[in-house]
Amino acid sequence: MTTAIIGTGGLGSVIARHLASGGESVRLSSADNESARKLAAQIGRAAVVAVDNRDALQGADAVILALRFTVLRGVIDEIAGPLNDKLVVVPSNPLTIDAQGNVSRVLPKGQSSGKVVAGWLPKGARLAMAFGTLPADHFESSSNRSPEPAVLFYAADDDRAGEEVERLIRTAGFEPVKVGGIEQSGRLEVGGDLHDLVVGPAEARSLIGGAPPRDRSPG
Ligand SMILES: NC(=O)c1ccc[n+]([C@@H]2O[C@H](COP(=O)([O-])OP(=O)(O)OC[C@H]3O[C@@H](n4cnc5c(N)ncnc54)[C@H](OP(=O)(O)O)[C@@H]3O)[C@@H](O)[C@H]2O)c1
């Protein structure tokens, strides 16, 4: 099957490589397409560089928006038509980084990226918040872990989105575990109790049903 990946930076490139290793075809797009071209050359035949963001969606079964939160809305508006009836996977944490490298939150405390992004999408798009729980280096080192696979948590409101994102998570070399609907997605983001956890399925399931969410946000 085919997945469009818009954004081929630190996270998008790792996701694309792991999906392609798992047998997925990927259609890549980035701001100036230079990073997309380099990545496609590394991946080989499973990767195609799209002409632009809309073109990335041509023939794709799903799209992963591996973009910084601050550019997400503009890209969603640009590709809104083709997003209808597609799985849209968003790993974005609600953060911004200034020229000095200082990271700060762009949403009020308690408001999750998932809730906000859901309001930006066209009605027919199926949102799953996923692939943003682990830093890229942990994603890389935990994929295809053996004997017990590592978990990637996700949040989705509809069952079809859940099934589709579970397939992608398995293709990338992880075991999917659902935290709940999009209203639970704050648990997956920076500051959430399930962010940056490399755990197996049993521990993941006990965490989901265990203690109430712990707020680990810096302020
Ligand atoms: N990096 C991580 O470890 C990590 C972990 C978990 C979650 N996340 C989340 O993942 C998201 C991406 O993070 P990142 O570290 O991968 O960021 P990044 O390295 O800055 O990459 C951002 C990508 O977005 C592309 N881009 C920017 N504007 C675009 C546009 N208008 N159209 C198409 N592509 C555009 C850039 O293109 P160019 O390459 O052409 O500049 C770049 O490929 C963030 O929201 C972050 O919170 C990241």
The ligand as an SDF file (V2000), in Angstrom:
LIG
                    3D

 48 52  0  0  0  0  0  0  0  0999 V2000
   12.1000   14.9830   15.6030 N   0  0  0  0  0  0  0  0  0  0  0  0
   11.6050   14.2270   16.5760 C   0  0  0  0  0  0  0  0  0  0  0  0
   12.3370   13.4930   17.2700 O   0  0  0  0  0  0  0  0  0  0  0  0
   10.1230   14.2410   16.8630 C   0  0  0  0  0  0  0  0  0  0  0  0
    9.6020   13.2840   17.7660 C   0  0  0  0  0  0  0  0  0  0  0  0
    8.2400   13.2740   18.0390 C   0  0  0  0  0  0  0  0  0  0  0  0
    7.3910   14.1820   17.4020 C   0  0  0  0  0  0  0  0  0  0  0  0
    7.9380   15.0910   16.5440 N   0  0  0  0  0  0  0  0  0  0  0  0
    7.0110   16.0260   15.8910 C   0  0  0  0  0  0  0  0  0  0  0  0
    7.1080   15.8230   14.4890 O   0  0  0  0  0  0  0  0  0  0  0  0
    6.9490   17.0730   13.8040 C   0  0  0  0  0  0  0  0  0  0  0  0
    8.1150   17.2280   12.8380 C   0  0  0  0  0  0  0  0  0  0  0  0
    9.2990   17.3430   13.6090 O   0  0  0  0  0  0  0  0  0  0  0  0
   10.7360   17.2520   12.9350 P   0  0  0  0  0  0  0  0  0  0  0  0
   11.7110   17.1870   14.0390 O   0  0  0  0  0  0  0  0  0  0  0  0
   10.7430   16.1830   11.8950 O   0  0  0  0  0  0  0  0  0  0  0  0
   10.8170   18.6810   12.2230 O   0  0  0  0  0  0  0  0  0  0  0  0
   11.8820   19.1360   11.1390 P   0  0  0  0  0  0  0  0  0  0  0  0
   13.1110   18.3150   11.2130 O   0  0  0  0  0  0  0  0  0  0  0  0
   11.9760   20.6080   11.2440 O   0  0  0  0  0  0  0  0  0  0  0  0
   11.1640   18.7530    9.7430 O   0  0  0  0  0  0  0  0  0  0  0  0
   10.0550   19.4510    9.3120 C   0  0  0  0  0  0  0  0  0  0  0  0
    9.7800   19.0550    7.8760 C   0  0  0  0  0  0  0  0  0  0  0  0
    8.6510   19.7990    7.4350 O   0  0  0  0  0  0  0  0  0  0  0  0
    8.9110   20.2470    6.1130 C   0  0  0  0  0  0  0  0  0  0  0  0
    8.0680   21.3910    5.8060 N   0  0  0  0  0  0  0  0  0  0  0  0
    8.0560   22.6310    6.3750 C   0  0  0  0  0  0  0  0  0  0  0  0
    7.1170   23.3970    5.7740 N   0  0  0  0  0  0  0  0  0  0  0  0
    6.5190   22.6150    4.8370 C   0  0  0  0  0  0  0  0  0  0  0  0
    5.4880   22.8280    3.8840 C   0  0  0  0  0  0  0  0  0  0  0  0
    4.8490   23.9850    3.7970 N   0  0  0  0  0  0  0  0  0  0  0  0
    5.1560   21.8120    3.0620 N   0  0  0  0  0  0  0  0  0  0  0  0
    5.7760   20.6140    3.1410 C   0  0  0  0  0  0  0  0  0  0  0  0
    6.7650   20.3470    4.0200 N   0  0  0  0  0  0  0  0  0  0  0  0
    7.1300   21.3420    4.8490 C   0  0  0  0  0  0  0  0  0  0  0  0
   10.3770   20.5710    6.1110 C   0  0  0  0  0  0  0  0  0  0  0  0
   10.8240   20.6290    4.7670 O   0  0  0  0  0  0  0  0  0  0  0  0
   12.3920   20.8510    4.3710 P   0  0  0  0  0  0  0  0  0  0  0  0
   13.0610   19.5440    4.7280 O   0  0  0  0  0  0  0  0  0  0  0  0
   12.3410   21.0800    2.9080 O   0  0  0  0  0  0  0  0  0  0  0  0
   12.8630   22.0070    5.1970 O   0  0  0  0  0  0  0  0  0  0  0  0
   10.9260   19.3840    6.9100 C   0  0  0  0  0  0  0  0  0  0  0  0
   11.1350   18.2880    6.0400 O   0  0  0  0  0  0  0  0  0  0  0  0
    6.9140   18.1550   14.8830 C   0  0  0  0  0  0  0  0  0  0  0  0
    5.6100   18.6200   15.0430 O   0  0  0  0  0  0  0  0  0  0  0  0
    7.3960   17.4710   16.1520 C   0  0  0  0  0  0  0  0  0  0  0  0
    6.7140   17.9480   17.3050 O   0  0  0  0  0  0  0  0  0  0  0  0
    9.2550   15.1390   16.2430 C   0  0  0  0  0  0  0  0  0  0  0  0
  1  2  1  0
  2  3  2  0
  2  4  1  0
  4  5  1  0
  4 48  2  0
  5  6  2  0
  6  7  1  0
  7  8  2  0
  8  9  1  0
  8 48  1  0
  9 10  1  0
  9 46  1  0
 10 11  1  0
 11 12  1  0
 11 44  1  0
 12 13  1  0
 13 14  1  0
 14 15  2  0
 14 16  1  0
 14 17  1  0
 17 18  1  0
 18 19  2  0
 18 20  1  0
 18 21  1  0
 21 22  1  0
 22 23  1  0
 23 24  1  0
 23 42  1  0
 24 25  1  0
 25 26  1  0
 25 36  1  0
 26 27  1  0
 26 35  1  0
 27 28  2  0
 28 29  1  0
 29 30  1  0
 29 35  2  0
 30 31  1  0
 30 32  2  0
 32 33  1  0
 33 34  2  0
 34 35  1  0
 36 37  1  0
 36 42  1  0
 37 38  1  0
 38 39  2  0
 38 40  1  0
 38 41  1  0
 42 43  1  0
 44 45  1  0
 44 46  1  0
 46 47  1  0
M  CHG  2   8   1  16  -1
M  END
$$$$
